């Protein structure tokens, strides 16, 4: 037990606590800025079974904050690379890789296999999905969210405590990612580490868990505050009776007469309204290119502007399209605020 000697000496851990950690099962949804540091500390602590769920690939712009990845990993699966790195850190831990997004179809069956879920995502839709599936499976989950220099942290659905929908019954906001607003890498590092701490406290049954509370952190102002959360039983009951509730944030386009091509995946939100909006994910472009007008200007967009740029190159080089324009900055730049 030399590996865990320093934490076993703590009265809150001991040999019994270390065995609890060894037997625990934790699912990390999103192995990015939050998920990477959380995964490293959970593996280091000896959490015996860790699920790594992320369908994305490593990008050069990830490296300043997603500390599990290196330059040589660019273009590779995040969840696969994370498993390789973490196994070198602690070979005693068992890792399960999910190279797929969390969806309404798979959420319940996957989450049911774990004791606790750690949210490393950057979009509201997946957070609602985690919340609803955890209610149905009666599992707690650790929430975190970052915006520029600010962060939020809470534990939901813990011992019949408040859930995400008790705080945010429904989303009226559009997703704002780090790609749009920017972020210093240390902020998700701080929040991800705090998430890991909440997971460990729940496994050990020690300390005060951040349930019924929302911690607010402003890194630049070096300030913290914690606000109390109230439970809304009616929100929980809706999910228990009706199942997972899909979240859609529809938005109106500025120019409804213009053709648009959305190359994001079907689960990505918000979904713009309009008769001239084509939704063709990147993986389907080659089989569905004939649906795209070639004699009218078409604006191509994704979440940030990077995938859409690649899509234009494919359509131009493979099928001779010369009428496509990339939307720099993605969906946020073509919808009304």
Rosetta blueprint (number, residue, H / E / L):
1 X L
2 X H
3 X H
4 X H
5 X H
6 X H
7 X H
8 X H
9 X L
10 X L
11 X L
12 X L
13 X L
14 X H
15 X H
16 X H
17 X H
18 X H
19 X H
20 X H
21 X H
22 X H
23 X H
24 X L
25 X E
26 X E
27 X E
28 X E
29 X E
30 X L
31 X L
32 X L
33 X H
34 X H
35 X H
36 X H
37 X H
38 X H
39 X H
40 X H
41 X H
42 X H
43 X H
44 X H
45 X H
46 X L
47 X L
48 X L
49 X E
50 X E
51 X E
52 X E
53 X E
54 X L
55 X L
56 X L
57 X E
58 X L
59 X L
60 X H
61 X H
62 X H
63 X L
64 X L
65 X L
66 X L
67 X L
68 X L
69 X L
70 X L
71 X H
72 X H
73 X H
74 X L
75 X L
76 X L
77 X E
78 X H
79 X H
80 X H
81 X H
82 X H
83 X H
84 X H
85 X H
86 X H
87 X H
88 X H
89 X H
90 X L
91 X L
92 X L
93 X L
94 X E
95 X E
96 X E
97 X E
98 X E
99 X L
100 X L
101 X L
102 X L
103 X L
104 X L
105 X L
106 X L
107 X H
108 X H
109 X H
110 X H
111 X H
112 X L
113 X L
114 X L
115 X L
116 X E
117 X E
118 X E
119 X E
120 X L
121 X L
122 X L
123 X L
124 X H
125 X H
126 X H
127 X H
128 X H
129 X H
130 X H
131 X H
132 X H
133 X H
134 X H
135 X H
136 X H
137 X H
138 X L
139 X L
140 X E
141 X E
142 X E
143 X E
144 X E
145 X E
146 X E
147 X E
148 X L
149 X L
150 X E
151 X E
152 X E
153 X E
154 X E
155 X E
156 X E
157 X L
158 X L
159 X L
160 X L
161 X L
162 X L
163 X L
164 X H
165 X H
166 X H
167 X H
168 X L
169 X L
170 X L
171 X L
172 X L
173 X L
174 X L
175 X L
176 X L
177 X L
178 X H
179 X H
180 X H
181 X H
182 X L
183 X L
184 X L
185 X H
186 X H
187 X H
188 X H
189 X H
190 X H
191 X H
192 X H
193 X H
194 X H
195 X H
196 X H
197 X H
198 X H
199 X H
200 X H
201 X H
202 X H
203 X H
204 X H
205 X L
206 X L
207 X L
208 X L
209 X L
210 X L
211 X E
212 X L
213 X E
214 X E
215 X E
216 X E
217 X E
218 X E
219 X L
220 X L
221 X L
222 X L
223 X E
224 X E
225 X E
226 X E
227 X E
228 X E
229 X L
230 X L
231 X L
232 X L
233 X H
234 X H
235 X H
236 X H
237 X H
238 X H
239 X H
240 X H
241 X H
242 X H
243 X L
244 X L
245 X L
246 X L
247 X L
248 X L
249 X L
250 X L
251 X E
252 X E
253 X E
254 X L
255 X L
256 X L
257 X L
258 X L
259 X E
260 X E
261 X E
262 X E
263 X L
264 X L
265 X L
266 X L
267 X L
268 X L
269 X L
270 X L
271 X L
272 X E
273 X E
274 X L
275 X L
276 X L
277 X E
278 X E
279 X E
280 X L
281 X L
282 X H
283 X H
284 X H
285 X H
286 X H
287 X H
288 X H
289 X H
290 X H
291 X H
292 X L
293 X L
294 X L
295 X L
296 X L
297 X L
298 X E
299 X E
300 X E
301 X E
302 X L
303 X L
304 X L
305 X L
306 X H
307 X H
308 X H
309 X H
310 X H
311 X H
312 X H
313 X H
314 X H
315 X H
316 X H
317 X H
318 X H
319 X H
320 X L
321 X L
322 X L
323 X L
324 X E
325 X E
326 X E
327 X L
328 X L
329 X L
330 X H
331 X H
332 X H
333 X H
334 X L
335 X E
336 X L
337 X L
